[in-house]
Amino acid sequence: MTVTVYYTWIPDNLTGALEERWLSALPRGKRDAIRRMRFEKGRAASLLGLQLLKRGMHSLGLGDFELATLSFPRGGKPHGDLPADFNISHSKDMVVCAVATGTRVGIDTERLRKIKIESFQRFLNPRERAWVGEDSRRFFELWTQKEAVVKGHGDGGIANLRKVSIEQGKATIGSQIWMLHELTIHPDYMTHVAIDRDEAVRFLEVSYLAVTG
């Protein structure tokens, strides 16, 4: 079982030609969904995450992998006929992509910042609310753990956050156990990876990729 996390930074803008070239490599539904995004930075983040995925698959020896072969179900986890699982996340200026063999994987990253924690209380149980208090860093630690599990699980989306129970580096959702790993990619971001194996990862690597085309 191996997990590699790739990350990059969102540039101030992508050239129109590069954006169109990356869009043209996607299934029509995903291409249209990205084009409908209102903000340029959101489009860039989505496209960069998929470019990280492509690089990751190629690093596994899948040189013929094409993004057009993926399925992007509404409200579900993207997938394809691949010997590896993957998940993508982005926040503010950073994009991350986890590629894993031998396990399902989820990843979530969030830029650390002050928030109104009461706005998110419905996603936390009483014990979690007491632990978080008014501490934004604690909130993002818990939030990225839960999100990584839900995204790795792949069904139900954000509505499943309350179903995730976390204790001592492990999480459960239903009867499924997930192992959690914190990654310090940048001090301004909180990032967690979740895998659905109750065992240690044999190899977990973090690699920066400059994605320019």
Backbone torsions as a table, in degrees:
resi	resn	phi	psi	omega
1	MET	NA	123.6	178.1
2	THR	-130.9	149.5	176.1
3	VAL	-134.8	128.2	174.3
4	THR	-122.0	131.5	178.0
5	VAL	-110.9	123.4	176.9
6	TYR	-105.1	143.5	177.3
7	TYR	-141.6	156.7	175.5
8	THR	-152.8	174.6	-179.0
9	TRP	-112.7	142.6	-178.8
10	ILE	-78.9	123.8	177.7
11	PRO	-72.2	167.1	179.2
12	ASP	-59.1	-32.0	176.1
13	ASN	-162.2	156.1	171.0
14	LEU	-104.9	144.7	175.9
15	THR	-65.0	148.3	179.7
16	GLY	-58.6	-37.1	-179.0
17	ALA	-65.7	-41.9	-179.9
18	LEU	-67.6	-43.6	178.2
19	GLU	-58.1	-44.4	-179.8
20	GLU	-66.7	-36.0	178.9
21	ARG	-66.3	-43.3	178.1
22	TRP	-67.3	-39.8	178.1
23	LEU	-62.2	-39.4	-176.3
24	SER	-64.4	-18.4	-179.0
25	ALA	-88.2	0.6	-175.2
26	LEU	-101.2	157.7	171.2
27	PRO	-58.9	151.1	-172.2
28	ARG	-57.3	-43.3	-177.8
29	GLY	-61.1	-43.9	179.0
30	LYS	-69.1	-39.6	177.6
31	ARG	-58.6	-45.9	-179.4
32	ASP	-67.0	-37.5	179.9
33	ALA	-63.5	-41.2	179.2
34	ILE	-68.5	-39.9	179.0
35	ARG	-62.8	-28.2	-180.0
36	ARG	-78.2	-11.9	-179.8
37	MET	-62.1	134.0	-174.1
38	ARG	-71.8	-38.0	-172.1
39	PHE	-102.1	136.1	-178.6
40	GLU	-59.0	-38.6	-177.5
41	LYS	-67.9	-34.6	176.8
42	GLY	-65.1	-41.1	176.7
43	ARG	-63.0	-43.8	-179.8
44	ALA	-61.4	-43.1	-179.3
45	ALA	-61.4	-44.6	-180.0
46	SER	-62.5	-44.5	-178.7
47	LEU	-68.3	-40.1	178.8
48	LEU	-64.8	-40.4	178.0
49	GLY	-58.7	-41.1	179.1
50	LEU	-70.9	-31.7	174.5
51	GLN	-68.3	-37.3	174.8
52	LEU	-61.5	-42.6	178.5
53	LEU	-60.1	-45.4	-179.8
54	LYS	-59.8	-44.7	178.0
55	ARG	-62.0	-40.0	-179.5
56	GLY	-64.1	-42.0	178.7
57	MET	-66.5	-38.7	178.3
58	HIS	-64.5	-34.7	179.7
59	SER	-67.6	-20.8	175.7
60	LEU	-84.8	3.1	-179.8
61	GLY	93.3	6.7	180.0
62	LEU	-92.6	67.0	-174.9
63	GLY	-65.5	-18.2	-179.5
64	ASP	-97.5	7.6	179.6
65	PHE	-65.1	134.6	177.1
66	GLU	-128.9	138.5	-179.3
67	LEU	-61.9	-25.7	-179.0
68	ALA	-64.8	-16.1	-179.2
69	THR	-84.4	-6.0	-176.7
70	LEU	-81.9	154.3	172.2
71	SER	-110.2	140.0	-178.6
72	PHE	-124.4	78.4	-178.5
73	PRO	-65.8	143.0	179.4
74	ARG	-64.3	123.9	178.5
75	GLY	75.4	4.2	-178.9
76	GLY	-120.4	-178.3	-177.3
77	LYS	-86.9	129.7	175.7
78	PRO	-57.4	148.4	-178.2
79	HIS	-156.2	167.8	177.4
80	GLY	-158.7	175.0	177.7
81	ASP	-83.5	81.2	-170.6
82	LEU	-131.4	153.7	175.7
83	PRO	-84.9	15.2	-178.7
84	ALA	-145.6	154.3	174.8
85	ASP	-103.4	162.6	-178.2
86	PHE	-153.0	162.0	174.8
87	ASN	-158.3	149.3	-174.0
88	ILE	-129.5	145.3	176.1
89	SER	-147.2	156.0	174.4
90	HIS	-151.9	153.0	177.9
91	SER	-155.4	130.8	179.8
92	LYS	53.5	-103.5	-174.8
93	ASP	-108.5	-0.6	-174.8
94	MET	-115.0	142.9	175.6
95	VAL	-124.3	135.6	178.8
96	VAL	-129.1	150.0	177.1
97	CYS	-141.1	125.1	176.5
98	ALA	-102.1	131.4	176.8
99	VAL	-122.0	126.6	-172.6
100	ALA	-133.3	144.3	172.0
101	THR	-114.4	139.9	176.6
102	GLY	81.0	7.5	-179.5
103	THR	-162.6	154.5	166.2
104	ARG	-77.9	155.0	-175.6
105	VAL	-142.4	146.4	171.8
106	GLY	-134.7	149.3	178.6
107	ILE	-142.6	144.3	173.9
108	ASP	-144.3	138.9	175.8
109	THR	-130.7	145.4	177.6
110	GLU	-142.3	136.5	173.2
111	ARG	-72.1	131.3	179.5
112	LEU	-69.3	133.3	-177.5
113	ARG	-165.5	164.5	175.6
114	LYS	-76.6	133.1	178.0
115	ILE	-136.7	167.0	172.3
116	LYS	-88.7	97.4	-172.9
117	ILE	-61.3	-29.9	-179.2
118	GLU	-61.3	-23.0	179.2
119	SER	-68.6	-17.0	-176.5
120	PHE	-113.5	9.1	-174.3
121	GLN	-58.4	-31.6	-175.2
122	ARG	-67.6	-15.2	179.8
123	PHE	-91.2	-4.9	-176.4
124	LEU	-115.5	146.5	174.4
125	ASN	-85.3	169.8	-176.0
126	PRO	-56.5	-39.8	179.3
127	ARG	-64.1	-41.3	179.5
128	GLU	-67.7	-40.7	178.8
129	ARG	-62.0	-38.9	179.6
130	ALA	-66.8	-39.6	-178.6
131	TRP	-69.5	-41.0	-178.7
132	VAL	-69.8	-42.9	-176.8
133	GLY	56.7	-126.3	177.1
134	GLU	-110.3	19.8	-175.6
135	ASP	-90.7	107.9	-177.2
136	SER	-64.3	-35.8	179.6
137	ARG	-64.8	-43.1	176.9
138	ARG	-61.9	-38.7	179.4
139	PHE	-60.5	-47.5	-177.4
140	PHE	-70.3	-29.5	173.5
141	GLU	-60.3	-49.1	-179.5
142	LEU	-68.9	-42.7	-177.0
143	TRP	-62.3	-46.3	-178.4
144	THR	-68.3	-31.2	174.3
145	GLN	-63.6	-49.8	-178.8
146	LYS	-63.5	-44.9	-179.7
147	GLU	-62.3	-41.5	179.2
148	ALA	-59.6	-41.5	179.2
149	VAL	-66.4	-48.6	-179.1
150	VAL	-61.4	-41.8	-179.6
151	LYS	-68.9	-36.9	176.2
152	GLY	-67.7	-39.0	178.4
153	HIS	-63.0	-42.9	168.6
154	GLY	92.1	-6.2	-178.2
155	ASP	-126.0	140.2	171.1
156	GLY	94.5	-20.0	177.2
157	GLY	59.7	-149.3	-172.8
158	ILE	-62.7	-22.2	179.4
159	ALA	-63.8	-19.3	-178.3
160	ASN	-88.2	-1.0	-175.8
161	LEU	-58.2	-39.6	-179.1
162	ARG	-69.4	-18.3	-179.6
163	LYS	-82.0	-9.1	-179.1
164	VAL	-88.6	122.4	176.9
165	SER	-108.9	130.5	-174.5
166	ILE	-120.7	134.1	177.7
167	GLU	-157.8	123.6	173.7
168	GLN	52.5	50.6	174.0
169	GLY	79.5	5.1	177.2
170	LYS	-124.4	154.2	177.4
171	ALA	-132.8	149.9	173.9
172	THR	-127.1	143.3	171.4
173	ILE	-137.7	112.6	-169.2
174	GLY	65.7	-126.7	178.4
175	SER	-99.4	1.9	-175.8
176	GLN	-88.6	132.6	177.2
177	ILE	-100.5	134.8	177.0
178	TRP	-123.9	137.7	173.7
179	MET	-92.4	140.4	-177.1
180	LEU	-111.7	139.6	178.6
181	HIS	-133.9	124.8	176.5
182	GLU	-87.9	136.2	177.4
183	LEU	-116.7	130.1	174.7
184	THR	-100.1	87.0	179.4
185	ILE	-84.4	-39.6	178.7
186	HIS	-151.8	140.3	-175.4
187	PRO	-62.7	-18.6	179.8
188	ASP	-88.9	1.3	-176.6
189	TYR	-128.7	145.6	172.7
190	MET	-108.9	127.0	-176.0
191	THR	-135.0	133.5	175.0
192	HIS	-131.1	144.9	173.2
193	VAL	-113.7	139.9	176.4
194	ALA	-122.8	135.0	175.4
195	ILE	-126.0	149.8	-174.4
196	ASP	-95.7	40.3	175.4
197	ARG	-128.5	130.4	179.8
198	ASP	-85.3	61.8	-178.7
199	GLU	-158.9	167.9	-178.1
200	ALA	-75.5	148.1	174.0
201	VAL	-75.9	129.2	-179.6
202	ARG	-69.2	-32.3	-175.7
203	PHE	-151.5	116.2	177.0
204	LEU	-127.6	114.7	-175.8
205	GLU	-122.0	145.1	174.1
206	VAL	-116.4	124.3	-176.1
207	SER	-128.6	134.2	173.7
208	TYR	-86.4	136.2	175.3
209	LEU	-126.1	129.3	172.1
210	ALA	-88.7	110.0	-175.5
211	VAL	-100.0	110.7	-176.8
212	THR	-125.0	0.9	179.5
213	GLY	135.4	NA	NA
